[in-house]
Amino acid sequence: MFSTKGGVGKSTVTSNFGSVMNLENRKVVSMDCDPNNTLKYHYGLSQNYSEGHALLGLNNSPISSCVHQLSTGEKIIPFGNLTEAELVAYEKKLLEDPYFLKKQIASLQLKDNEILLLDAPSGSSIFTQQVLNAANISVLVMLPDAASYLTLERSLKLINKHCVGKDYIGTMFLVNQVHRNFELNSDVFDMLQYQLQNHIIVEIHQDQAVAESLANGMNILKYAPQSLATEDFIDAAQTLESYLLGN
């Protein structure tokens, strides 16, 4: 999951995709690649939970020891807490090896039936580049607003630059917080659909239950199973699964 624009809901999408796939008996691992280290909150981990893959990677240690399994069966790999000096050193390591994250992921020795969801930070930093270099499918998360539309070209350039090689399958576009009753929102979504008509594009409708579920420390499926957003997340996650499996 990535976006050159912040605040589009990448972590929310990542965690809810993981929940949907887990309920469908897929083995899912969600990995936070953002130094802000916030994906853990979507999985109910506390602010004091400091373990993560970044410090292990900085010390050239296997990251398997920081895989946290939830009672639901889902697994999460937090970014972890780093000091400012450690973050600078880790960033330097990533700059020196564009495929460092990909190698760390390979060390997990995931099975063929396991799906790894990578949550990238916003923008085009080295952290985002590492995620794109490691991805089999990139999910570009956008909002139906002018800012997302204007950054689309920049996002596509990043994809074309970093998502290469025989293992790369393609890109899926996800438009979050769609509200057809708002004219600008609806118009931008229509423009995105037209521009991306030859690609896979899915939508998540604006639904207050999404924010409420996070505030209550639950995923949307558990908090509001009959909500429109839940239906959207199920459809979108199944689309991603089919794309990944070549169906």
Secondary structure, DSSP 4 states (H G I P E B T S, - for coil): -B-SSSSS-HHHHHHHHHHHHHHTT-EEEEEE--TT--HHHHTT--TT----HHHHHHTT--GGGG-EE-TTS-EEE------HHHHHHHHHHHHH-TTHHHHHHHTT---TTEEEEEEPPSSS-HHHHHHHHH-SEEEEEE-SSHHHHHHHHHHHHHHHHHS-STT--EEEEEEEEE-TTSHHHHHHHHHHHHHTTTSEEEEEE--HHHHHHHHTT--HHHH-TTSHHHHHHHHHHHHHHHHHHT-
